[in-house]
Amino acid sequence: DSGVTQTPKHLITATGQRVTLRCSPRSGDLSVYWYQQSLDQGLQFLIHYYNGEERAKGNILERFSAQQFPDLHSELNLSSLELGDSALYFCASSVGGTMRGTQYFGPGTRLLVL
Amino acid sequence: AQTVTQSQPEMSVQEAETVTLSCTYDTSESDYYLFWYKQPPSRQMILVIRQEAYKQQNATENRFSVNFQKAAKSFSLKISDSQLGDAAMYFCAYRSASNAGNMLTFGGGTRLMVKP
């Protein structure tokens, strides 16, 4: 158990819909990262938040948005869903100290768009 | 931009034997981190081992060790005494040490099969 939690574990929805994925980082971790794992694109970085502020954006579509709340949990919002958005979405949080730079991953949310 | 390449889509090893998974990366930076993650059928991403670029000593974690060749930009993972539970996808990942580059860049993965 990495200490990172994600809900829901599975999500099935239809094209055009909107969903929200939730992530709680490890206790004490200020950074949250979102990644997408799909068959054709592999593992791709989407976005990074640090203590409530957006720090970096990767290959994140304009239909996708995220935020990090004062209690440090994060939400990834996916709207106008398309079939190609079906993927496994991971949240990770990073640690400091002697293990600085290491990211620990949550169990992921499997999204299926029908 | 940094890139990570895993040239072996699939590998197989006999139980109790040793196997080495290859990873190369491209970067112009001198300070960075390298990681190997394991993804079993459960799809959970599990950290296997971590290497800091400024450290010349190769990292070791029980049966897992790396061969880090900075000049060659190579970072291979050696699994000794392979066990059935080692069967999984293995991903090599790069992370810049700069504050602007906190994200992980992953290779395409190597599927490891362990034969009993």
Interface residues (C-beta under 8 A of the other chain):
Chain A: S2 S31 Y33 Y35 Q37 G42 L43 Q44 F45 H48 R55 A56 G58 L88 F90 A92 S94 M99 G101 T102 Q103 Y104 F105 P107 G108 R110
Chain B: Y33 F35 Y37 S42 R43 Q44 M45 I46 L47 R50 E52 F91 R95 A97 A100 G101 N102 M103 L104 T105 F106 G108 G109
